[in-house]
Amino acid sequence: MPGVAWPQSTAQPRPKPAGPDEFAVTAPVSIEVNARPIPSFDTRDRSHVRFGSLEYRSGLILTSRFRGFGGLSGLRLDARGERFIAISDKGGWFTGRIAYSGREMTGLAEVEAAPILGPDGKPLTSRGWYDTEAIALDGSVVYVAIERVNRVLRFDFARGSTRAHGELVPLPPAARHLPNNKGIEALVLVPRGFALAGTLIAISERGLDAQGNIIGFLIGGKTSGQFGVRRSDDFDVSDAALLPSGDLLVLERRFSWLGGVGVRIRRIPLASVAPGTVIDGPSIFNADLGYEIDNLEAIDVHVTSEGDTVLTLVSDDNFSMIQRNLLLQFTLVA
C-alpha cells in the first residue's frame, strides 16, 4: 500500500541455542521460513482451478524452526504484493518479502520477527494482551486490533518500524463490551477517493446485536457509528479487505463437529456501509476440507503489473501440530 514505511530487515540472526520464549521476543530477530508448494487447491482434481469468482494461482505451506512462528492472523501487502507486514495472535510482528517465479509464490525472504510494543514500550504480552487479530494500514500508520481486550492500537512505522510504540485509539463504548474472544477480527482503512475516506472499519468476529447481526463500527473519519453484518449459515468474520473498486471483501469461517470446516468470502458494496445499516452481499468463494484450506484468518488484495486483481489468504495454525500456516493466492476473475 503506497506510503507505508515497509520494514527492511536490520535484525541480527538469532544466536543458537534459541532463547526460552520465542513467542515473545524482546527485540527484532531474523528468522528462516521454509515453504513447500501447494500445486493444486482442489485435493481431488489438480485440473480444477476455478472456484466461484476466483482462480487459483499458487500456494505455500510455511514452517520454521523458530518456535514463535505461526498464529498468523493479519496480513497487509505492498502495492506489488511483495513486501508484507503480518501479525501473530501471540502479539508479534512478522515482516519480510514474498518471492515469486513468474506468477507463482516460491517462498518468503528477509523475514523478521519482532514483539508488538504497547504504549509503555514493553511487549504487549507482558501485560497479558494477546489475540492480536487484525491489521490495517494508512500510509506509514499501522493499526492493530487486540481481540481479547477489545482495543485498537496505532503504530507510526515512520518512527522505528516494528520498534514503534502503540497508541490507544478511542473506540465507541459498545466496542469495549464485545465478547472477549469474539471481538474485533477485521480492520480496513478506507483510502482517499471514497465517501468513507479516513474511516477505520472494524468488524467483530461474532459480537452480535439484538437481531443476531455481527457488530461492526466506523471509527474516525467524517462518519462514525455502529453497523451490522448479516450473519448466515453459522459463519463468523475472520478478516476483510477492500477491492480497488471499493467493494468490501469479508472473509468468513465456520466450524462444527458435524459440518466440519468451511470458508467463504462475501463481496459487499462499500457504499452500503453506514451507521445503522445492516450490510450483506453474495458469496464469491466457498471451500471446505476437500480443498487446501485451514483456519483462514487473513485476506489482502493487490493488483499486478499485468492488471490482475490478486487475493492473498493466510491461515492461523494456532501453534497446533495438526494445523498449518498456509499462504494462498487467487486471481479475481468475476
N, C-alpha and C positions, 0 to 999 in steps of 0.2 A: 504494500500500500504506500503510495507516494508520501514522502515527508518523514516517515519514521526513521529513527536513527538505528538502522539494523545493526545488531551487535556483531563485531568482528572478534574472533577468539583471541584473548590475550592471556588466558589462564595457562598455568604450568601443568604438565601431566601429573596426575595424582601419584604420589610415591607408593611403592609396594612394600609391605602388605597394606591393604586398604584400611582406613580408619574404622572404628567400631560402629559408626552410624552414618551410612551413606544416604539414608533417607532425608537427612537434614544437614547437608554440607554447610559449612560456615563461610565458605568463600568459593568463587568460581573455580571449577576444575575442568580440564579437557578429558573427554571420555571417548571410547571407541564403541560404535554401534554397528552390529553386524546385520546384514539384510539378505533375506532369502526371497527370491521372486515368487510371485503367485501367477502362474501362466494363464489361469482361467478363473473367472469369478464364479462360474457355474461348475460345481464339483462333479456334475454328471455329464456335462456336454461342453467340451472345450471349444466347439464351434459357435456356441451361443454367446454373443457379445452385446446384444441389445436388451436392456432391462428397463421397461417403461420408457421414460424420456431420456434415459442415459445410455451411453455406450462405453463399455469397459475399455480402459486404456492400459493400465498396469497396476500392480500391487506388490507390496513387500511385507514380509514378516520380520519384525525388528526385535533383536535381542542384544543384550550387553552383559559383560562380566561385571559392570558397575552395578552394584546391588540396588542402588536407588533409581535405576532407570525403569520407567513404567508408570502406570497410573495416568496415562496421557488423557487429559480431559478438556483441553482447549488448544486451538491452533490458529495462527494467523500467518499468512504468507505475504511476500512482497509482490509487486505487480507482475513479475516474471514467473512467479510460482517456484522460486528457488530458495531464497533465504526465509527462514521461519523463526517464529517465537512460539513456543509451546509451554504449557504448564502441566504439572503433575498434581494430582489431588492430594499429594503429601506436602504441598507447599514449596514446590521447586520450579525454577525456570529450566527449560532446555532450549538452546538456540543453536543454529547451525545452517547447513545448506543441503538441499536435496540435489543429488547428482542424477543426471539424465543421460541416456543414449538415445538420440532422436526424441520420440515422444514418450519413451518408457523410463520410469524411475529405475535407478540401479543401486542406490544406497544413500546414506547420509554421510556428510563430511563436515569437518570443523565443528563437531558437536561439543557443546559446553554445558555443564550442569552448574546451577547456582541456586542459593536459597532465595526465596522471596522475602524481602525485608519489610517489616512493619514500620509504623511511624517513629518508633524508637530506634530504628536501625538494627534491630535484632531479628533473626529469622521468625517468621510467623509461627512456626511450630513451637517456639519457646513459650508462647502464650496460649498454646492449645488451639490455634486457628488452623484447622485442616479443611479438606474438601474445597480446595481452590478449583472451581469447576468451569469458569467461563472467562473469556478474554475478548477485548475489543480494542481497536486502535483508532487514534485521532492524531495524525501526524506523528510527532515524537512521543505522544502521551499514550500510555497503555493502561487500560482498565482491567481489573481482575475482580471477579465475584467469589466470595467465600460463602459457600452454602451453609456450612454448619452453624455459623454465627450470623448469617443474613447481613453481610456487609459487603461494600464495594470499595476497593482501594484504587487510587490514581497514582501512576508512576510516570515521572518525566524521564524518559530514556536519554534525553539530551544531557541529563545530569547524572552520568555514571552508568548508563545502560542498566544491566541487571543488578548493579550495586545501588540503584536508586531506592530511596525510602518511600514507602507507600503513604498516601494521604487519604484520610477517610472522605468519602463522597456522601454528602447529605442525601438520604433516601426518604421516600414517603413513609409516614408512621406505619402504614399497613405492611410494608416490606419487612419490618422487624418482627412481625407476627406470623410469618410464613413458617411452615413446619421445618424444624432444623435439619432434617435430612431430605427435604423435598423443596428446598428453597431455590434461589436464583441459579439457573443452569445454562442460560443463554444470554449473551450480551452482543449487541450490534450498535455501532456508532453510525448514525446516518450522515453521509458526507454532504458537501455543498451540491447544490443543484436540485435538491428535493425539498418539499414543503417542511419536512421534519429535520432539516439540516441542523447539526449540532446536538441533536437529541440522542440520548442513550436509551435504547430499547432493551429492557431487562425482562426475561420470561422465566417463571419458576418451573421446576420440574413437575411438581404435582401439588402446588398450593392451589386449592380450589375455592371459588366463590360460592355463594348460596345456591347458584343454579348448576354447580358442578363444572363450570368452565375453569380452565387453567389461568391463574392470575398473572398478568404482565403489567409493567409500569413504563411510562415515558418519563425520563429523568432529564432535567435541564432543558436547554433549547427554549423555543418560544411557547411550546405547548406541553404541559406536564399533566400527569394524571394516571389513572388506572384503566386497564382494558382487559378483555378476556380472550382466550384462545379456545375455540370449541374443542372439547375433548371427545374422542370417539374410539371405539374398539379397544379400550384399555391402554392406549398409547400414552406415554409420558414424554415430555420435551427433554432433549439432551443437548441441543445447541441450535444456532441459527446463523445465517449469513445472508448478505444482500447481493442480488444479481446486479449487473450494470444497468439493466432496465428499470431497476427499482423494486422488483418483486422480492419478497422475503421468502427465503427457503428455511423451513423449520424441520430439523432432524428430530425424529422421534423413535422410541423403542418400547418394547413391551416384553414381559416375561411371565410365564405361568408354568407350573409343573405339568399341566395337561396340554397347553398350547405351545409350549416351548418359547423360543426367542424369535422376535420379529423386529424389523427395522423398516421405517418408511420416511420419505421426505415429502412434505406438503409445500406447495407454491401458493403464496398469498400476496395479493397486491399491497404494496406499501401504502397506497392511498387509502386503504380501508382501515389503517391503524390510527386510532384517535381515542381520546379519553371517552370512556363509557361505551365503546363498541365491543362487539364480540366478533373476532375475525375467524375466517375459515377459508379453506381452499382445497383444491383437488390434490390427491396423491400423485406424484410423478415417478415414484420409485418405491418398490416393496421387495423385501427379501427375508428369507428365513434360513434355517440351518442347512438347507440344501445348497446354499451359496457360501462364499468365503466371507462370512460376517463374524463379528464377535460383539462385544459391548461397545458399539459405536457411539462416541461421545463428542466428537468434534467435526465441524464442517467449515470449509472456506472455499472461496471462488476466486479464480484469476482467469485472465484472457491471454492466450498465447499470441506470439507474433504472427501466426497464421490465422488468427481470428477465432480460434476455438475457445469456447467457454468451458473451463475445466473445474469440476468439483473435486475437492480433496477431502477424504474422510479418514478419521483416526479412531482407533479403539483403545479403550482403557482395560488393561489386563487385571486390574485390581491386585497386582502383585501375587497372582494366583498361578500355580503350576498348570492349571487346566484351562487358562485363558491366554490370549495372545495380544500383542501390540501389532495391529495391522495399520498399514498406510495404503489407502486405495485411491485411485483417480479414475474419473469418468468424464466423458465429454457430454455436455448438454446438447441434445440433438433435436429437441422439440419443445 
